[in-house]
Amino acid sequence: MSDSSRDTAEGAGWGATELGAYKRLMPPKVEKISWLNPKTLWAARNGVLASWFGDPTGRTRSRWVAQRAAAGAPADKVIRRDDPDRFSFLVIGDTGEGDEPQYAVVPGFLEVGQDTRFTVLASDVIYPVGSADDYGTKFFRPYQDYQAPIYAIPGNHDWYEDLGAFMRVFCGDAPALEPEAAPRPLSKAWMRSLLWHRPRKGEGQHLAEARALRSASAQQAVQPGPYWAIDAGPVRIIGIDTGLLGTIDAEQGAWLREVSKDPRPKILITGQPLYVDGEHHPCAIDGGGTVDEIVRDPAHRYVAAIGGDIHNYQRYPVQVDGRTIQYVVSGGGGAFMHATHTIPRVDIANVTEKEFRCYPLRGDSLAFYSGLYGRRLRLRRFFSLTEAEATAVVAERLDIRPGRAPAADARITWRTRLVAGLLGTGRRPDRAKRFRLPVRKIYTSLFSPSSATYSPPFFKCFLRLDVTPETVRLRCYAATGNRAQEVVPPVEDEVTIPLL
């Protein structure tokens, strides 16, 4: 087993000299997505429009579900597989930017996934707007050598073109929806329709050519819609679609309550996590109730809830009525890295820093971003922190024992403290209340979405779950883009979840 970031700085990918082989998998020309590019932001405007003028996602989703039912999809939306009582599967989230960080995950993903039965892709299959023309380089090409089915739940970016391309790829080449009647003039819906982003004419003409990259019979899967359940061996895996704004419609909520009554132990896969960045987001259901209320009901036997959308790894083992539910964030499959150093000291639902896990470690996250903005602002000598300096200053600010001990000669100076503060590094909750500066909010909403980088370490990750009748063993594997972590992907976190 190779060193992880909790063992050594080299295990985190710092100082590596040999680049991984992932570049050989990439197309000759790669489009670089910038989230500060006005053209990109304008194309991805539908989320903002939905928050201003009303969210049409629930209605559109219901129309897709009705269309699939009319085409013969099972009414209960359950995929019944023939997996044995002991099997393994992968979970990978927020993959589809189509650049170096996405492809850097692929060699380790293929190595670890050789004997797995299937993969679940959790949230944001395709950036920036889920276009059909992007599936070739951002889905079919990177995963062409994975010899098992891939199921998916959409993220908000897949909804920016009303989910049309997602449905074509994952749901039996579903035809486009019939146009709806024009909304009443001057209504909110009318205003929204004037500005709504829609697919270009002729979108997806090369989709058949792209499909040929994953055309083997062992790779095929058709799912009944954007949300579904999979009966696999002794467990039921339930995937829900949280749409543009992170909620689910009443129809999907009723279905979720019904499929949760099955007596099998369950794992939830959701487009947005229920616990993230030290906060609880229970996910509202239209008409009342929340997804987390369903997960916490002991009669439903949920043992884990895994969400994408946030581009890193986090785990919160929450005690609920004498049992533990593992709430996991797994969105590190390829998109730009969301910082972990902005996460304040964790103290929520009886989960403290002792139980909380994240990847990248906060110190590595701060070192990564300090170097990035040192280059971007041409202030490398001031901004750039070594991994040892970043680890030490994070431990001081949060008053925690770091996941990896800093070097003995790591110094905390006024400069390291200032850089840590400017880059939104978290604090202890009592100090955060005393100093009500909006730095973290500004950092995470403005700086982080522009922070793609194209040289290792990338700090990407994916999950492997090994299922038996008694337990589920969940492991988070790292992908840095360096050869050492590509040959033997390090395990960054591991937990065994009892099913009995």
C-alpha positions as CSV (number, residue, x, y, z in Angstrom):
1,M,0.0,0.0,0.0
2,S,1.4,3.5,-0.9
3,D,1.7,6.4,1.5
4,S,-1.4,8.6,1.7
5,S,-1.5,12.4,2.5
6,R,-1.9,11.5,6.1
7,D,1.4,9.7,6.1
8,T,3.8,12.0,4.2
9,A,4.0,15.1,2.0
10,E,5.1,12.9,-0.9
11,G,2.0,10.8,-0.3
12,A,-0.1,13.9,-0.9
13,G,1.7,14.4,-4.2
14,W,4.0,17.3,-3.2
15,G,7.5,17.2,-4.7
16,A,6.8,14.3,-7.1
17,T,9.1,14.2,-10.2
18,E,7.2,11.9,-12.5
19,L,4.0,12.9,-14.1
20,G,1.3,10.3,-14.5
21,A,0.3,8.7,-17.8
22,Y,-3.1,10.3,-17.9
23,K,-2.2,12.8,-20.6
24,R,-2.0,9.9,-23.1
25,L,-5.8,9.3,-22.6
26,M,-6.7,12.9,-23.4
27,P,-7.8,14.3,-26.7
28,P,-5.3,16.4,-28.7
29,K,-7.2,19.6,-28.0
30,V,-8.8,20.3,-24.6
31,E,-11.2,23.1,-23.8
32,K,-10.3,24.9,-20.6
33,I,-13.4,26.0,-18.7
34,S,-13.0,29.3,-16.8
35,W,-15.8,30.1,-14.3
36,L,-14.8,33.8,-14.5
37,N,-15.4,33.9,-18.2
38,P,-18.6,35.9,-18.9
39,K,-19.5,33.6,-21.8
40,T,-19.5,30.6,-19.5
41,L,-21.4,32.4,-16.7
42,W,-24.1,33.5,-19.2
43,A,-24.5,30.0,-20.6
44,A,-25.0,28.7,-17.0
45,R,-27.6,31.3,-16.1
46,N,-30.6,29.0,-15.6
47,G,-29.8,28.4,-11.9
48,V,-30.0,32.2,-11.3
49,L,-33.1,32.6,-13.4
50,A,-34.8,29.7,-11.5
51,S,-34.1,31.4,-8.2
52,W,-35.5,34.7,-9.4
53,F,-38.5,33.6,-11.5
54,G,-39.4,30.2,-10.1
55,D,-37.8,26.8,-10.6
56,P,-39.4,24.8,-13.4
57,T,-37.2,21.7,-12.6
58,G,-40.0,19.7,-10.8
59,R,-42.4,20.1,-13.7
60,T,-39.9,19.2,-16.3
61,R,-38.7,16.2,-14.3
62,S,-42.3,14.9,-14.0
63,R,-42.6,15.2,-17.8
64,W,-39.4,13.2,-18.3
65,V,-40.6,10.5,-15.8
66,A,-44.0,10.3,-17.5
67,Q,-42.3,9.9,-20.9
68,R,-40.1,7.1,-19.6
69,A,-43.1,5.3,-18.0
70,A,-45.0,5.5,-21.3
71,A,-41.9,3.9,-23.0
72,G,-42.0,1.0,-20.6
73,A,-39.8,2.0,-17.7
74,P,-40.7,0.1,-14.5
75,A,-43.3,2.1,-12.4
76,D,-41.2,1.7,-9.2
77,K,-38.1,2.9,-11.0
78,V,-36.1,0.0,-9.5
79,I,-33.2,-1.5,-11.5
80,R,-33.0,-5.2,-10.4
81,R,-29.5,-6.6,-10.9
82,D,-28.1,-10.1,-10.4
83,D,-25.1,-9.2,-8.2
84,P,-24.0,-11.7,-5.7
85,D,-24.1,-11.1,-1.9
86,R,-20.5,-10.1,-2.0
87,F,-19.6,-7.5,-4.7
88,S,-18.0,-4.1,-5.1
89,F,-18.9,-0.8,-6.9
90,L,-17.5,2.7,-7.4
91,V,-18.9,6.1,-6.8
92,I,-17.4,9.1,-8.5
93,G,-18.8,12.7,-8.5
94,D,-18.6,15.9,-10.4
95,T,-16.5,14.6,-13.2
96,G,-17.1,16.3,-16.5
97,E,-14.8,19.3,-17.2
98,G,-12.8,17.2,-19.7
99,D,-9.4,18.5,-18.8
100,E,-6.3,17.4,-16.9
101,P,-7.9,17.0,-13.4
102,Q,-10.7,14.7,-14.8
103,Y,-8.4,12.5,-16.8
104,A,-5.9,12.3,-13.9
105,V,-8.4,10.3,-12.0
106,V,-8.9,7.7,-14.7
107,P,-5.8,5.5,-14.3
108,G,-6.4,4.9,-10.6
109,F,-10.2,4.6,-11.2
110,L,-9.5,1.8,-13.7
111,E,-6.9,0.1,-11.5
112,V,-9.1,0.1,-8.4
113,G,-12.3,-0.7,-10.3
114,Q,-11.1,-3.8,-12.3
115,D,-13.3,-6.2,-10.4
116,T,-16.2,-3.9,-9.6
117,R,-19.7,-4.6,-10.9
118,F,-20.8,-1.0,-11.8
119,T,-20.2,2.7,-11.1
120,V,-22.5,5.4,-9.9
121,L,-21.7,8.9,-11.1
122,A,-23.0,11.3,-8.5
123,S,-23.8,14.8,-9.8
124,D,-22.6,17.0,-12.7
125,V,-21.7,14.6,-15.4
126,I,-21.0,17.3,-17.9
127,Y,-19.8,20.9,-17.4
128,P,-20.6,23.7,-18.0
129,V,-24.2,23.2,-19.1
130,G,-24.7,19.4,-19.8
131,S,-24.5,19.7,-23.6
132,A,-24.8,16.6,-25.7
133,D,-21.8,17.6,-27.8
134,D,-19.6,17.5,-24.7
135,Y,-20.3,13.8,-23.8
136,G,-17.7,12.5,-26.2
137,T,-14.6,14.0,-24.5
138,K,-16.1,14.3,-21.0
139,F,-17.8,10.9,-20.5
140,F,-17.4,8.3,-23.2
141,R,-13.7,8.9,-23.9
142,P,-12.4,9.0,-20.3
143,Y,-14.3,5.9,-19.2
144,Q,-14.1,3.9,-22.4
145,D,-11.9,1.2,-20.8
146,Y,-14.2,0.7,-17.7
147,Q,-15.8,-2.6,-18.5
148,A,-19.0,-2.3,-16.5
149,P,-22.2,-0.2,-16.5
150,I,-22.2,3.4,-15.3
151,Y,-25.4,4.7,-13.7
152,A,-25.8,8.5,-13.0
153,I,-27.8,11.1,-11.2
154,P,-27.8,14.6,-12.6
155,G,-26.3,17.6,-11.0
156,N,-27.4,21.2,-11.4
157,H,-25.1,21.6,-14.4
158,D,-26.8,18.7,-16.2
159,W,-30.1,20.6,-15.8
160,Y,-28.9,23.8,-17.5
161,E,-30.2,22.4,-20.8
162,D,-33.4,20.9,-19.2
163,L,-31.7,17.5,-18.8
164,G,-32.1,16.6,-22.5
165,A,-28.6,15.2,-23.1
166,F,-28.5,13.3,-19.8
167,M,-31.8,11.6,-20.7
168,R,-30.5,10.7,-24.2
169,V,-27.3,9.1,-22.8
170,F,-28.5,7.3,-19.6
171,C,-32.2,6.7,-20.2
172,G,-32.6,4.8,-23.4
173,D,-32.0,7.6,-25.9
174,A,-35.1,9.4,-24.7
175,P,-36.5,11.8,-27.3
176,A,-36.9,15.5,-26.7
177,L,-39.9,16.7,-24.7
178,E,-42.7,18.3,-26.6
179,P,-42.8,22.1,-26.2
180,E,-45.1,23.4,-23.5
181,A,-47.8,26.0,-24.1
182,A,-46.4,29.6,-24.0
183,P,-46.7,31.2,-20.5
184,R,-49.0,34.1,-19.8
185,P,-47.4,37.4,-20.9
186,L,-45.6,39.4,-18.2
187,S,-45.8,36.5,-15.8
188,K,-42.7,35.3,-14.0
189,A,-42.7,32.2,-16.2
190,W,-42.8,34.4,-19.3
191,M,-39.9,36.5,-18.0
192,R,-37.9,33.3,-17.3
193,S,-38.7,31.9,-20.7
194,L,-37.3,35.0,-22.5
195,L,-33.9,34.5,-20.9
196,W,-33.8,30.7,-20.5
197,H,-30.7,29.0,-21.9
198,R,-31.6,26.2,-24.4
199,P,-29.5,23.7,-26.4
200,R,-28.1,24.9,-29.7
201,K,-29.8,23.7,-32.9
202,G,-28.4,20.4,-34.1
203,E,-26.9,19.6,-30.7
204,G,-25.7,16.0,-30.3
205,Q,-25.1,15.1,-33.9
206,H,-21.9,13.3,-32.9
207,L,-23.4,11.4,-30.0
208,A,-23.7,8.1,-31.9
209,E,-20.0,8.3,-32.7
210,A,-19.2,9.0,-29.1
211,R,-21.3,6.1,-27.9
212,A,-19.1,3.7,-29.9
213,L,-16.3,4.3,-27.3
214,R,-18.5,2.4,-24.7
215,S,-20.3,0.0,-26.9
216,A,-19.4,-3.3,-25.3
217,S,-22.4,-5.3,-24.0
218,A,-20.8,-5.4,-20.5
219,Q,-20.8,-1.6,-20.4
220,Q,-24.5,-1.0,-21.2
221,A,-27.0,0.3,-18.7
222,V,-30.4,1.9,-19.1
223,Q,-31.9,3.6,-16.1
224,P,-35.6,4.5,-15.8
225,G,-35.2,8.2,-15.3
226,P,-33.1,10.9,-13.5
227,Y,-33.9,9.2,-10.2
228,W,-33.9,5.4,-9.5
229,A,-33.1,2.6,-7.1
230,I,-30.8,-0.3,-7.7
231,D,-31.3,-3.6,-5.9
232,A,-27.7,-5.1,-5.8
233,G,-26.9,-8.1,-3.7
234,P,-28.0,-7.4,-0.1
235,V,-28.4,-3.6,-0.4
236,R,-30.7,-1.1,-2.1
237,I,-28.9,1.9,-3.6
238,I,-31.2,4.9,-4.1
239,G,-30.3,7.8,-6.4
240,I,-32.2,11.1,-6.2
241,D,-32.2,14.1,-8.4
242,T,-31.9,17.5,-6.6
243,G,-32.3,19.6,-9.8
244,L,-31.1,23.1,-10.2
245,L,-31.6,24.4,-6.6
246,G,-31.0,21.4,-4.4
247,T,-34.6,20.4,-3.6
248,I,-36.8,17.6,-4.9
249,D,-40.4,17.8,-6.1
250,A,-43.4,16.2,-4.3
251,E,-43.7,13.4,-6.8
252,Q,-40.1,12.3,-6.3
253,G,-40.5,12.7,-2.5
254,A,-43.5,10.3,-2.5
255,W,-41.5,7.8,-4.5
256,L,-38.5,8.1,-2.2
257,R,-40.7,7.4,0.9
258,E,-42.2,4.4,-0.9
259,V,-38.9,2.8,-2.1
260,S,-37.3,3.4,1.3
261,K,-39.8,1.0,2.9
262,D,-38.0,-2.0,1.4
263,P,-36.4,-4.0,4.2
264,R,-32.9,-4.1,2.7
265,P,-30.1,-1.8,4.1
266,K,-29.8,1.3,2.0
267,I,-27.3,3.8,0.6
268,L,-28.5,7.1,-0.7
269,I,-26.7,8.8,-3.6
270,T,-27.8,12.5,-3.9
271,G,-26.8,15.4,-6.2
272,Q,-26.1,17.6,-3.1
273,P,-24.7,16.4,0.2
274,L,-26.8,16.5,3.4
275,Y,-23.8,17.3,5.6
276,V,-21.0,19.5,4.2
277,D,-18.5,22.1,5.3
278,G,-19.6,21.6,8.9
279,E,-23.3,22.4,8.1
280,H,-26.5,20.4,7.8
281,H,-28.5,20.7,4.6
282,P,-31.5,18.3,5.0
283,C,-32.8,18.8,1.4
284,A,-36.4,20.1,1.4
285,I,-39.2,18.2,-0.4
286,D,-41.9,20.2,-2.1
287,G,-45.0,20.0,0.0
288,G,-43.3,19.3,3.3
289,G,-40.6,17.1,4.9
290,T,-37.0,16.6,4.0
291,V,-34.8,13.9,2.5
292,D,-32.8,13.6,5.8
293,E,-36.0,12.8,7.7
294,I,-36.5,9.8,5.5
295,V,-32.8,8.8,5.8
296,R,-33.0,9.0,9.6
297,D,-36.1,7.0,10.0
298,P,-34.9,3.7,11.6
299,A,-37.5,1.7,9.7
300,H,-35.8,2.6,6.4
301,R,-32.4,1.2,7.4
302,Y,-30.1,3.8,5.7
303,V,-26.5,3.3,6.6
304,A,-24.9,6.0,4.4
305,A,-25.9,9.1,2.3
306,I,-23.3,10.1,-0.3
307,G,-23.6,13.5,-2.1
308,G,-21.7,15.2,-4.9
309,D,-21.7,18.9,-6.0
310,I,-18.9,19.9,-3.6
311,H,-15.6,19.0,-5.2
312,N,-13.7,17.3,-2.4
313,Y,-14.2,14.5,0.1
314,Q,-15.8,14.8,3.6
315,R,-17.2,12.3,6.0
316,Y,-19.5,12.8,9.0
317,P,-20.4,9.7,11.1
318,V,-23.6,10.9,12.7
319,Q,-25.2,9.1,15.6
320,V,-29.0,8.6,15.0
321,D,-31.1,6.7,17.6
322,G,-28.2,4.5,18.7
323,R,-26.8,3.8,15.2
324,T,-24.3,5.5,12.9
325,I,-25.2,6.9,9.5
326,Q,-22.2,7.9,7.4
327,Y,-22.8,11.2,5.6
328,V,-20.2,11.5,2.9
329,V,-19.3,14.2,0.3
330,S,-17.7,12.7,-2.8
331,G,-17.4,15.3,-5.6
332,G,-13.7,15.1,-6.3
333,G,-14.0,13.2,-9.6
334,G,-12.6,15.8,-12.0
335,A,-13.9,19.3,-11.6
336,F,-11.9,22.2,-10.0
337,M,-11.1,21.5,-6.3
338,H,-13.3,23.1,-3.7
339,A,-11.2,24.2,-0.8
340,T,-11.2,22.3,2.5
341,H,-9.2,24.8,4.4
342,T,-12.3,27.0,4.6
343,I,-14.1,24.4,6.7
344,P,-14.3,25.7,10.3
345,R,-13.5,23.4,13.2
346,V,-16.2,20.8,13.0
347,D,-18.7,20.4,15.9
348,I,-22.1,19.4,14.5
349,A,-24.5,16.5,15.4
350,N,-22.0,15.2,17.9
351,V,-19.4,14.9,15.2
352,T,-16.2,16.6,16.2
353,E,-12.7,17.0,14.6
354,K,-11.8,13.6,16.1
355,E,-14.4,11.8,13.9
356,F,-14.5,14.2,10.9
357,R,-12.4,13.3,7.8
358,C,-11.7,15.3,4.7
359,Y,-9.5,15.1,1.6
360,P,-7.5,17.0,0.7
361,L,-6.3,17.8,4.2
362,R,-6.9,21.4,5.2
363,G,-3.2,22.2,5.1
364,D,-2.7,20.8,1.6
365,S,-5.8,22.7,0.5
366,L,-4.3,26.0,1.8
367,A,-0.9,25.3,0.3
368,F,-2.6,24.5,-3.1
369,Y,-4.6,27.7,-3.1
370,S,-1.8,29.9,-1.9
371,G,0.4,28.7,-4.7
372,L,-2.4,29.2,-7.2
373,Y,-3.1,32.8,-6.2
374,G,0.6,33.5,-5.8
375,R,1.0,32.7,-9.5
376,R,-2.3,34.4,-10.5
377,L,-1.5,37.6,-8.7
378,R,2.2,37.5,-9.5
379,L,3.0,37.6,-5.8
380,R,4.5,34.1,-5.3
381,R,7.0,35.1,-2.7
382,F,4.3,36.6,-0.5
383,F,1.3,34.3,-1.1
384,S,2.9,30.9,-1.6
385,L,3.0,28.8,1.5
386,T,4.8,25.5,1.8
387,E,2.7,22.5,2.7
388,A,4.5,22.5,6.1
389,E,3.7,26.2,6.7
390,A,0.1,25.7,5.6
391,T,-0.4,22.7,7.8
392,A,1.0,24.5,10.8
393,V,-1.1,27.6,10.5
394,V,-4.3,25.7,9.9
395,A,-3.6,23.7,13.1
396,E,-3.1,27.0,15.0
397,R,-6.2,28.7,13.7
398,L,-8.5,25.7,14.3
399,D,-6.7,24.5,17.4
400,I,-6.6,21.0,16.1
401,R,-4.1,18.2,15.7
402,P,-3.4,18.1,11.9
403,G,-4.0,15.0,9.8
404,R,-0.3,15.0,9.0
405,A,2.3,16.4,11.3
406,P,4.0,19.5,9.9
407,A,7.8,19.5,9.5
408,A,9.7,20.3,12.7
409,D,11.1,23.5,11.1
410,A,7.7,24.8,9.9
411,R,7.4,28.4,11.1
412,I,4.2,30.4,11.7
413,T,4.9,34.1,11.0
414,W,2.8,37.2,10.5
415,R,2.9,36.4,6.7
416,T,1.6,32.9,7.0
417,R,-1.2,34.1,9.3
418,L,-2.2,36.9,7.0
419,V,-2.2,34.7,3.9
420,A,-4.3,32.1,5.8
421,G,-6.8,34.7,6.7
422,L,-7.0,36.3,3.2
423,L,-7.6,32.8,1.7
424,G,-10.6,32.2,4.0
425,T,-9.0,29.6,6.3
426,G,-11.6,28.3,8.9
427,R,-11.5,29.1,12.6
428,R,-12.8,27.7,15.8
429,P,-16.6,28.4,16.2
430,D,-16.1,30.6,19.2
431,R,-13.6,32.8,17.4
432,A,-15.7,32.8,14.2
433,K,-18.6,34.4,16.2
434,R,-16.3,37.0,17.7
435,F,-14.9,38.0,14.3
436,R,-17.8,38.2,11.9
437,L,-15.8,38.9,8.8
438,P,-17.3,37.6,5.5
439,V,-14.0,36.4,4.2
440,R,-14.9,32.7,4.0
441,K,-18.2,33.4,2.3
442,I,-16.5,35.8,-0.2
443,Y,-13.7,33.3,-0.8
444,T,-15.9,30.3,-1.4
445,S,-18.4,32.1,-3.7
446,L,-15.9,34.2,-5.7
447,F,-12.4,32.8,-5.7
448,S,-13.0,29.0,-5.6
449,P,-15.0,28.6,-8.8
450,S,-12.2,30.1,-10.8
451,S,-9.5,27.9,-9.4
452,A,-8.9,25.2,-12.0
453,T,-5.3,24.2,-12.2
454,Y,-3.5,22.0,-14.8
455,S,-0.4,20.7,-12.9
456,P,-0.3,18.2,-10.1
457,P,-1.1,17.6,-7.3
458,F,-4.8,17.8,-8.3
459,F,-6.2,16.3,-5.0
460,K,-9.0,14.3,-6.8
461,C,-10.7,11.3,-5.4
462,F,-13.3,8.5,-5.9
463,L,-14.9,5.8,-3.7
464,R,-14.9,2.1,-3.7
465,L,-17.6,0.2,-1.7
466,D,-17.2,-3.5,-1.0
467,V,-20.5,-5.0,0.0
468,T,-21.1,-8.2,2.0
469,P,-24.2,-9.4,3.8
470,E,-22.8,-8.1,7.1
471,T,-20.9,-4.9,6.1
472,V,-20.1,-2.2,3.6
473,R,-16.4,-1.2,3.5
474,L,-16.1,2.3,2.1
475,R,-12.7,3.6,0.9
476,C,-11.7,7.0,-0.5
477,Y,-8.9,6.7,-3.1
478,A,-6.8,9.7,-4.1
479,A,-5.7,10.8,-7.5
480,T,-3.0,13.5,-7.7
481,G,-1.9,13.3,-11.3
482,N,1.5,12.0,-10.2
483,R,2.8,8.6,-11.3
484,A,3.3,7.3,-7.8
485,Q,-0.4,7.7,-6.8
486,E,-1.5,6.5,-10.3
487,V,0.2,3.1,-10.0
488,V,-1.0,2.4,-6.5
489,P,-3.8,4.8,-5.6
490,P,-3.5,5.7,-1.9
491,V,-6.4,5.2,0.5
492,E,-7.2,8.5,2.2
493,D,-10.0,7.3,4.4
494,E,-11.7,4.0,5.2
495,V,-14.7,3.0,7.3
496,T,-16.5,-0.3,7.7
497,I,-20.3,0.1,8.0
498,P,-22.3,-2.7,9.7
499,L,-25.5,-3.8,7.9
500,L,-27.0,-6.0,10.6
